[in-house]
Amino acid sequence: MPSLSSSLLKNLISAGFALGMLAGCASHSNGPPLPGLADRVELGAVPFYRGDEYQGSSLALAALLTLQGVSITPGLLEPTLHLPKDVDGLPSAVPNAAREFGFMVYPLDPALNALLAQVAAGYPVLLRYDAGSMVWSQPRYALLIGYDRYKRHVILRSGDERRELLDFDAFASAWKKAGSWAVLVQRPTQLPAQVDRQRWLRAASELGQAGHEQAAAQAVRAVAGH
């Protein structure tokens, strides 16, 4: 297909923003209400790469990309993430790497319910939390792939643990210590649960700026028809 001009893509995104404003207010920072949320969810098909090198960044992202059909390994991702020389740059390198593969990076509200809503919809969440002990800890990238509301715990693909269980309070605290960062890595036509239109359009704009203008335009059309 011929590529879209930058001006046309900008017009599409601007129009999408206008539609989002007409649709109503953006989600409250405390997360959306969750009537009907399943009591137990586990996304067992999410791949798992064991290890804790580079804060688990290449492992977690490779698992998500593999789930989306990309033929990739953590080792192949390391140059894209500027590893091993720039571990400190991971907060920007991880989302940039996902965009390089043509995927939307959609940030989530800093509230546990916002994460659980996406998992309940079938979407694993890429996040960063503070792993370790009171004596020593470091940020770690992981995938939230399940939860149990009765037992009050989340299920993570993290480090050497295929199914790391953390109770809600411990997870929320560890996640907050690492900045409450959590995103979805989605195909341009794969809208999140309870999608925030303006947030999705910002993600589309960032994808277009990364050189994937056709994919960005797909994302704009997807939310316009939602």
Steps between C-alpha positions, in 0.01 A plus 500: 500500500626858443605676818286774645639853501593647837244776452218251435594295806503815714154592368368153585639518852366853552157387386520206737581730790193706419284187503652406835409839648142459383480150644547620855754546771813287533520222757544602862853445636369250754407265217167407345215330685509125452151348517508143379875455536583128516605372844791295364699542180825346380635547148685173485599528133732796565858388425768498769873566476686418820771731637563831670769667288448864404211530749305245297430758229594299193335188645164662568486690172606195298220299662243762399630528145503122467137493615422748223657274239846655470790257463735637764714405799623708794854491359387637165328788678805611696654719226163672447488571875860630492613223731723432678647850498190708586294328769412842642328586173251212517196713601507660155669217308234239584200689354710625209598142416136389498418782257788400274315172445184691405306462825300752699626578851193595703566626856266399781378695801704458820226296668484124552143478365615651172750217457257227603241624250745444214601155622132407531459605135780264399790746478823442697644816652866597472608674820793593718505434874749504785625143552717377783496552877522779756880465488545498121267557209497617140245576231383197304291471187230236512170395345178505697315196366238424765337566835270343757261737674411246770861423592590863433811441295638574157692258276817621329742364245810635671869410524538129568133462594249393239219562751611745767214565743489834681213614717322811382647732763858377460477529123342846510776621733783350291347635180464848649864501615607446140282784371166325432597450137283255305413474129330281245688403184222467242449461130361821344156341463499343849319749721547474878208440733319825582732681262580865567474652152741786552759274661471254210539784251812626678639148475414500129682829455810356672483194275481722192800701621690170532458450125187284491253744348280234340466317832427829676223574251354153564490578871320828438239331284453223758410738779289723273275205430476392863 
